């Protein structure tokens, strides 16, 4: 990562995780990152949508992390509310040429340093894996969510009884087949009973590491029950400031709870001005058994 990011972006990610921890980040297999709100007693998820406050500083860091990872495991609700998977069409806050290279080249960024061209984009089509963690996706959603047409990711969706019946009974079967093929949408028929099964499935995909988990606190707590500590690095941005009640989501595990489940707190960043308050990052790394 250090070989491709500009000084500005390297400073951003170093501020979040600590410069001394960048090599840890480079060698992680599975990461989790989230932005949460600090109220008087708890940490809570911040609900993100088109009306949410613009947490620009967090967005810069999140974009670097997301670009670095080759696979995203994202909850169905998060995917339904995504504004645009191709985040580099409208990066208003800075020239993101270096981040764009990280996004397209992935692990090849060390060898490839030329600017992103149309030809490069064509070459690196479908090298990113997107796994949608949902048991209730419908055919109508597959047809109508714009991000299903993102040309730089292979999509993986768990089958369910309703989806299976909708595909079987859709009047124009040829259209369905071509839509799925043209957009690299894969319907998974394997029985993936829990998030651990989904992670294992993604680990076996080609060029899938590192994996970024974009999951809610319930799924995170379920993973904490796994004695193997599947997540290598946890990066939490804690926002303390003004936030309307409508954007305050479900309760998130506390710092002590994360540490209790086998993670060292390896870095606390300096406070950053963000939105209408302060943002501070906490980086946790799993304790080796």
Helices and strands as residue ranges (DSSP letters): H 7-17, G 19-21, H 22-26, E 30-38, E 43-46, H 56-68, E 71-75, H 76-81, H 97-105, G 106-110, H 118-123, E 128-133, H 139-144, G 146-149, E 153-158, H 161-169, H 173-182, E 185-188, H 195-203, E 211-214, H 217-224, E 233-241, G 245-247, E 248-252, H 255-260, E 263-268, E 272-274, E 277-286
